[in-house]
Amino acid sequence: MDDKKQPPLAPGAEIKTLEHHHAPVPGVKEGGEGKVTDAPRQLSWRALFTRQDNTAFFAEALDKYGYDGAISPEQEKRLVRKIDCLVLPCLAMCYAFYYIDKTTLSYAAIFGLKKPQSEGGLGLEGTDYSWLSSSFYFGWLAWAIPTNLIMQRSPTSTYLASQIFLWGVFLMIQASCKNFTELLVLRVLGGAVESIADPAFMLITCTFYTRAEQPSRISAWYAANGVGVAGGGLLGYCIGQIKSSLPSWKYEFLIIGALCALWGIVLLLVLPSNPATCMWFTREERLMAVARLRGNQTGIENKKFKWDQAREAFTDRNTWLFFLLGFIANIPNGGISNFSTLIFQGLGFDTLKTSLLGIPQGALVCIWIGLGAFLNGRLPANSRTIVCMLFMIPTIAGSLGFLLAPKDAYVGRLICFYLTGSWLGACVGNIAGPFFYKSNQAPSYRLGIGSMLVANCLEVAILLLLRLSFIARNKLRDRQLENVVGADGSKSEAVPHENETTFSDLTDGQNPNFRYVY
């Protein structure tokens, strides 16, 4: 099967799949006959609320642009720039709100949330605050699988927008809480609706960008983590200026919740779910946007849950290594996101100055993430895990320095704490993390900072294991491929062309053309 151009298929044309065309048409069996239906030429607002069947559109895209040279470098450059201007600001703003939402509790804490009820607080005692920090991730853990199944059957961006709107609603309701129990329930609900965030962000990124483009784009919206840290501090400072009979911590929930809900509405109207249904692109741009992703070998969308793929995921060692990495990485993350303001305050700063200290912390996070993306783009191929391990060094040094610095070295300890944010690592780790920060150890929280140090060291080891696993898998796949390639270098019929597998619903283990990037 060569890569020369073949004439496009007219709507309604009779076809023989796989024998004469670059892309298999889903729904038509190999060797059988079927028809290519005309993909919609204009998109309506219905695309926001219904999951459309785009298989015919994918086939047309590959038939027209699914070969080398079909899209000129100039065309692709203009298209990628247009995608960047549309997708990246949306995801970056989402991620900023995502982090601001998670840290709202920490700012509420310094604005009087923990005070006795007679003084306008909720009268938190003992481990109450740690339970409030962790309860968010109990909701996340319980709802993670159901919410992903719902997203699989819904337009991705629409579902994400609805969940962001609910983030804001639940956050605003928290201002009405009168006791620990009420706030605990709402924290669980808030965690549940936020559990879709990372999967949705990654899915949207993967459906618009090639694998080579994804690291820099993920870094772009992930850097908004730092914007969220800095923005949360600035919002906290502004909210702290409000003079009212209503306690300041209530304004923290009301104002940030309202902004978050408003952004959910904007996102619904702006962000597309995938290139095939993007109403902001011309039809030719949508065809090119789909076809250029053929090299990813990961598909664009699928609406069916397959048990054999689930079994493969649960028996794959890489799955468990990523689970372990998420657990370990988020032990420090769970503590930083909820206790950073208390640590700053414990260093001797007043409430308003404590809020402002989040700004340099956020700026440093942005710098580190940007620097990581810069290095990854200029190092040899397959250097991602090396960059990750390299960037763990300042984090380890910062944790160690904070523990060893004299108690009265406030500036030095502050700088060391900032360094711990050079790499912010999912759910179980975030649950466990806050309980390492014992109230009787405030403000130094030596056990909490110590847990961060140990977790960071373990992250390096897990990243190394992942790198070795990916290398071994790729070498095995290459050896298997050598057995079916003829002496002249041509592939036998047993090896499908990459266009035949590019949008197929295959796992990385099932797809012979898939290779890990590490």
FENPE-V760650 format. One record per residue. N is the residue number from 1. PSI is psi in whole degrees, 0 to 359 (* if undefined). NEAR is the number of other C-alpha atoms within 12 Angstrom. Layout:
BEGIN
n->N psi->PSI near->NEAR
n->N psi->PSI near->NEAR
END
This chain:
BEGIN
n->1 psi->112 near->22
n->2 psi->179 near->18
n->3 psi->18 near->21
n->4 psi->160 near->18
n->5 psi->141 near->20
n->6 psi->151 near->21
n->7 psi->143 near->17
n->8 psi->152 near->24
n->9 psi->132 near->29
n->10 psi->149 near->18
n->11 psi->130 near->18
n->12 psi->359 near->15
n->13 psi->144 near->17
n->14 psi->140 near->17
n->15 psi->157 near->27
n->16 psi->117 near->22
n->17 psi->150 near->27
n->18 psi->339 near->27
n->19 psi->327 near->21
n->20 psi->358 near->25
n->21 psi->154 near->31
n->22 psi->314 near->39
n->23 psi->134 near->43
n->24 psi->143 near->41
n->25 psi->112 near->40
n->26 psi->140 near->30
n->27 psi->350 near->19
n->28 psi->122 near->22
n->29 psi->151 near->16
n->30 psi->132 near->19
n->31 psi->353 near->14
n->32 psi->184 near->17
n->33 psi->152 near->20
n->34 psi->189 near->21
n->35 psi->146 near->25
n->36 psi->120 near->30
n->37 psi->154 near->26
n->38 psi->118 near->22
n->39 psi->151 near->27
n->40 psi->135 near->26
n->41 psi->339 near->20
n->42 psi->141 near->19
n->43 psi->144 near->23
n->44 psi->174 near->17
n->45 psi->346 near->20
n->46 psi->333 near->16
n->47 psi->339 near->29
n->48 psi->332 near->29
n->49 psi->357 near->24
n->50 psi->143 near->23
n->51 psi->107 near->28
n->52 psi->153 near->29
n->53 psi->110 near->26
n->54 psi->16 near->35
n->55 psi->320 near->34
n->56 psi->324 near->32
n->57 psi->319 near->39
n->58 psi->318 near->44
n->59 psi->318 near->45
n->60 psi->320 near->40
n->61 psi->316 near->43
n->62 psi->323 near->43
n->63 psi->327 near->38
n->64 psi->322 near->34
n->65 psi->8 near->37
n->66 psi->44 near->39
n->67 psi->159 near->29
n->68 psi->133 near->21
n->69 psi->355 near->18
n->70 psi->327 near->23
n->71 psi->120 near->27
n->72 psi->155 near->15
n->73 psi->324 near->14
n->74 psi->317 near->12
n->75 psi->315 near->19
n->76 psi->322 near->27
n->77 psi->316 near->18
n->78 psi->320 near->18
n->79 psi->315 near->29
n->80 psi->322 near->30
n->81 psi->320 near->20
n->82 psi->320 near->24
n->83 psi->316 near->35
n->84 psi->314 near->26
n->85 psi->335 near->19
n->86 psi->311 near->29
n->87 psi->313 near->37
n->88 psi->316 near->34
n->89 psi->323 near->25
n->90 psi->311 near->35
n->91 psi->324 near->43
n->92 psi->316 near->35
n->93 psi->321 near->35
n->94 psi->315 near->46
n->95 psi->327 near->38
n->96 psi->312 near->35
n->97 psi->325 near->42
n->98 psi->315 near->47
n->99 psi->322 near->40
n->100 psi->317 near->42
n->101 psi->317 near->51
n->102 psi->332 near->45
n->103 psi->358 near->44
n->104 psi->322 near->52
n->105 psi->321 near->47
n->106 psi->324 near->43
n->107 psi->325 near->49
n->108 psi->327 near->48
n->109 psi->319 near->38
n->110 psi->349 near->40
n->111 psi->15 near->38
n->112 psi->6 near->29
n->113 psi->324 near->39
n->114 psi->353 near->34
n->115 psi->162 near->23
n->116 psi->155 near->16
n->117 psi->330 near->18
n->118 psi->341 near->14
n->119 psi->13 near->18
n->120 psi->359 near->25
n->121 psi->195 near->29
n->122 psi->3 near->33
n->123 psi->45 near->24
n->124 psi->139 near->27
n->125 psi->157 near->21
n->126 psi->238 near->17
n->127 psi->13 near->21
n->128 psi->315 near->26
n->129 psi->321 near->36
n->130 psi->321 near->35
n->131 psi->323 near->34
n->132 psi->322 near->47
n->133 psi->315 near->45
n->134 psi->328 near->42
n->135 psi->330 near->40
n->136 psi->319 near->45
n->137 psi->346 near->40
n->138 psi->317 near->32
n->139 psi->318 near->32
n->140 psi->310 near->33
n->141 psi->319 near->29
n->142 psi->326 near->24
n->143 psi->357 near->24
n->144 psi->311 near->27
n->145 psi->311 near->20
n->146 psi->319 near->19
n->147 psi->327 near->30
n->148 psi->325 near->32
n->149 psi->322 near->22
n->150 psi->317 near->24
n->151 psi->326 near->37
n->152 psi->333 near->30
n->153 psi->10 near->23
n->154 psi->160 near->29
n->155 psi->124 near->38
n->156 psi->309 near->44
n->157 psi->326 near->46
n->158 psi->316 near->36
n->159 psi->319 near->39
n->160 psi->316 near->48
n->161 psi->320 near->41
n->162 psi->323 near->33
n->163 psi->323 near->38
n->164 psi->320 near->43
n->165 psi->319 near->34
n->166 psi->328 near->33
n->167 psi->309 near->47
n->168 psi->320 near->42
n->169 psi->311 near->32
n->170 psi->327 near->36
n->171 psi->317 near->47
n->172 psi->321 near->31
n->173 psi->332 near->30
n->174 psi->337 near->40
n->175 psi->341 near->35
n->176 psi->358 near->25
n->177 psi->142 near->28
n->178 psi->352 near->23
n->179 psi->175 near->26
n->180 psi->317 near->31
n->181 psi->316 near->20
n->182 psi->316 near->20
n->183 psi->323 near->37
n->184 psi->315 near->33
n->185 psi->316 near->27
n->186 psi->328 near->36
n->187 psi->320 near->41
n->188 psi->314 near->33
n->189 psi->321 near->33
n->190 psi->318 near->44
n->191 psi->324 near->41
n->192 psi->313 near->32
n->193 psi->339 near->42
n->194 psi->351 near->47
n->195 psi->346 near->37
n->196 psi->349 near->43
n->197 psi->295 near->39
n->198 psi->313 near->28
n->199 psi->319 near->24
n->200 psi->317 near->37
n->201 psi->315 near->40
n->202 psi->319 near->30
n->203 psi->315 near->32
n->204 psi->319 near->40
n->205 psi->315 near->41
n->206 psi->336 near->33
n->207 psi->355 near->39
n->208 psi->341 near->47
n->209 psi->152 near->39
n->210 psi->165 near->30
n->211 psi->327 near->29
n->212 psi->329 near->26
n->213 psi->339 near->27
n->214 psi->317 near->31
n->215 psi->315 near->35
n->216 psi->325 near->28
n->217 psi->320 near->38
n->218 psi->319 near->35
n->219 psi->324 near->34
n->220 psi->311 near->37
n->221 psi->334 near->37
n->222 psi->332 near->44
n->223 psi->339 near->40
n->224 psi->349 near->37
n->225 psi->314 near->46
n->226 psi->324 near->42
n->227 psi->322 near->35
n->228 psi->319 near->39
n->229 psi->311 near->46
n->230 psi->317 near->32
n->231 psi->322 near->36
n->232 psi->321 near->46
n->233 psi->317 near->42
n->234 psi->317 near->30
n->235 psi->320 near->38
n->236 psi->319 near->44
n->237 psi->316 near->30
n->238 psi->318 near->24
n->239 psi->326 near->33
n->240 psi->343 near->32
n->241 psi->347 near->20
n->242 psi->126 near->20
n->243 psi->114 near->12
n->244 psi->163 near->12
n->245 psi->342 near->11
n->246 psi->131 near->22
n->247 psi->145 near->32
n->248 psi->325 near->36
n->249 psi->333 near->43
n->250 psi->322 near->38
n->251 psi->327 near->36
n->252 psi->314 near->45
n->253 psi->318 near->45
n->254 psi->311 near->32
n->255 psi->312 near->32
n->256 psi->322 near->45
n->257 psi->319 near->35
n->258 psi->317 near->28
n->259 psi->320 near->31
n->260 psi->315 near->38
n->261 psi->320 near->33
n->262 psi->319 near->26
n->263 psi->325 near->34
n->264 psi->321 near->33
n->265 psi->317 near->27
n->266 psi->316 near->23
n->267 psi->321 near->32
n->268 psi->323 near->29
n->269 psi->345 near->27
n->270 psi->312 near->25
n->271 psi->125 near->43
n->272 psi->158 near->42
n->273 psi->325 near->44
n->274 psi->167 near->43
n->275 psi->328 near->45
n->276 psi->337 near->42
n->277 psi->20 near->43
n->278 psi->110 near->39
n->279 psi->348 near->27
n->280 psi->353 near->27
n->281 psi->153 near->27
n->282 psi->167 near->20
n->283 psi->321 near->23
n->284 psi->323 near->28
n->285 psi->322 near->32
n->286 psi->320 near->40
n->287 psi->316 near->38
n->288 psi->321 near->40
n->289 psi->325 near->41
n->290 psi->312 near->48
n->291 psi->326 near->43
n->292 psi->350 near->44
n->293 psi->6 near->41
n->294 psi->330 near->40
n->295 psi->345 near->30
n->296 psi->326 near->32
n->297 psi->35 near->35
n->298 psi->0 near->35
n->299 psi->180 near->38
n->300 psi->315 near->41
n->301 psi->155 near->36
n->302 psi->139 near->29
n->303 psi->1 near->23
n->304 psi->139 near->18
n->305 psi->130 near->20
n->306 psi->123 near->16
n->307 psi->327 near->11
n->308 psi->326 near->16
n->309 psi->325 near->19
n->310 psi->317 near->17
n->311 psi->319 near->15
n->312 psi->319 near->19
n->313 psi->317 near->21
n->314 psi->343 near->16
n->315 psi->3 near->14
n->316 psi->126 near->21
n->317 psi->329 near->22
n->318 psi->325 near->28
n->319 psi->315 near->20
n->320 psi->329 near->19
n->321 psi->320 near->28
n->322 psi->323 near->25
n->323 psi->315 near->25
n->324 psi->321 near->28
n->325 psi->316 near->32
n->326 psi->319 near->29
n->327 psi->310 near->29
n->328 psi->316 near->36
n->329 psi->329 near->44
n->330 psi->1 near->35
n->331 psi->309 near->42
n->332 psi->327 near->49
n->333 psi->319 near->44
n->334 psi->326 near->45
n->335 psi->316 near->46
n->336 psi->315 near->45
n->337 psi->336 near->45
n->338 psi->342 near->42
n->339 psi->358 near->44
n->340 psi->318 near->44
n->341 psi->323 near->43
n->342 psi->326 near->40
n->343 psi->316 near->41
n->344 psi->314 near->38
n->345 psi->324 near->29
n->346 psi->342 near->26
n->347 psi->358 near->30
n->348 psi->7 near->22
n->349 psi->148 near->21
n->350 psi->179 near->20
n->351 psi->311 near->33
n->352 psi->320 near->27
n->353 psi->325 near->27
n->354 psi->319 near->35
n->355 psi->317 near->41
n->356 psi->335 near->30
n->357 psi->345 near->37
n->358 psi->339 near->44
n->359 psi->306 near->28
n->360 psi->328 near->29
n->361 psi->315 near->40
n->362 psi->320 near->39
n->363 psi->320 near->28
n->364 psi->321 near->34
n->365 psi->316 near->37
n->366 psi->317 near->32
n->367 psi->314 near->28
n->368 psi->318 near->35
n->369 psi->317 near->36
n->370 psi->319 near->29
n->371 psi->321 near->24
n->372 psi->316 near->34
n->373 psi->321 near->30
n->374 psi->312 near->20
n->375 psi->318 near->25
n->376 psi->325 near->30
n->377 psi->345 near->22
n->378 psi->351 near->17
n->379 psi->164 near->15
n->380 psi->162 near->14
n->381 psi->152 near->18
n->382 psi->49 near->25
n->383 psi->10 near->27
n->384 psi->313 near->31
n->385 psi->330 near->33
n->386 psi->317 near->28
n->387 psi->318 near->31
n->388 psi->314 near->37
n->389 psi->321 near->28
n->390 psi->319 near->28
n->391 psi->357 near->36
n->392 psi->341 near->37
n->393 psi->310 near->25
n->394 psi->326 near->30
n->395 psi->316 near->41
n->396 psi->317 near->35
n->397 psi->320 near->31
n->398 psi->317 near->31
n->399 psi->316 near->40
n->400 psi->319 near->30
n->401 psi->321 near->29
n->402 psi->321 near->38
n->403 psi->324 near->28
n->404 psi->342 near->21
n->405 psi->146 near->22
n->406 psi->149 near->15
n->407 psi->332 near->20
n->408 psi->3 near->15
n->409 psi->70 near->18
n->410 psi->317 near->23
n->411 psi->314 near->20
n->412 psi->317 near->22
n->413 psi->326 near->31
n->414 psi->315 near->36
n->415 psi->318 near->28
n->416 psi->320 near->30
n->417 psi->322 near->45
n->418 psi->322 near->39
n->419 psi->335 near->35
n->420 psi->347 near->44
n->421 psi->12 near->45
n->422 psi->341 near->41
n->423 psi->107 near->44
n->424 psi->117 near->43
n->425 psi->* near->41
n->426 psi->262 near->36
n->427 psi->306 near->37
n->428 psi->321 near->30
n->429 psi->320 near->33
n->430 psi->331 near->40
n->431 psi->315 near->37
n->432 psi->324 near->33
n->433 psi->309 near->40
n->434 psi->335 near->40
n->435 psi->352 near->35
n->436 psi->349 near->36
n->437 psi->89 near->40
n->438 psi->135 near->29
n->439 psi->330 near->25
n->440 psi->356 near->16
n->441 psi->2 near->18
n->442 psi->145 near->22
n->443 psi->2 near->27
n->444 psi->330 near->36
n->445 psi->56 near->33
n->446 psi->320 near->27
n->447 psi->320 near->28
n->448 psi->313 near->39
n->449 psi->324 near->44
n->450 psi->320 near->31
n->451 psi->327 near->35
n->452 psi->317 near->46
n->453 psi->312 near->36
n->454 psi->316 near->24
n->455 psi->319 near->38
n->456 psi->319 near->42
n->457 psi->320 near->29
n->458 psi->327 near->29
n->459 psi->317 near->38
n->460 psi->316 near->31
n->461 psi->319 near->25
n->462 psi->320 near->31
n->463 psi->321 near->35
n->464 psi->318 near->27
n->465 psi->321 near->25
n->466 psi->318 near->32
n->467 psi->313 near->28
n->468 psi->323 near->23
n->469 psi->316 near->25
n->470 psi->318 near->30
n->471 psi->315 near->22
n->472 psi->318 near->20
n->473 psi->316 near->25
n->474 psi->318 near->25
n->475 psi->320 near->17
n->476 psi->317 near->19
n->477 psi->322 near->24
n->478 psi->319 near->19
n->479 psi->320 near->14
n->480 psi->323 near->16
n->481 psi->325 near->24
n->482 psi->331 near->20
n->483 psi->345 near->17
n->484 psi->12 near->20
n->485 psi->130 near->18
n->486 psi->173 near->14
n->487 psi->331 near->10
n->488 psi->2 near->9
n->489 psi->357 near->11
n->490 psi->147 near->18
n->491 psi->146 near->21
n->492 psi->174 near->17
n->493 psi->342 near->14
n->494 psi->342 near->16
n->495 psi->111 near->24
n->496 psi->151 near->29
n->497 psi->154 near->33
n->498 psi->330 near->33
n->499 psi->338 near->41
n->500 psi->338 near->37
n->501 psi->352 near->34
n->502 psi->319 near->39
n->503 psi->16 near->41
n->504 psi->153 near->33
n->505 psi->74 near->26
n->506 psi->145 near->27
n->507 psi->171 near->28
n->508 psi->334 near->29
n->509 psi->332 near->28
n->510 psi->336 near->21
n->511 psi->111 near->29
n->512 psi->344 near->32
n->513 psi->0 near->32
n->514 psi->136 near->34
n->515 psi->142 near->28
n->516 psi->143 near->34
n->517 psi->126 near->27
n->518 psi->* near->28
END
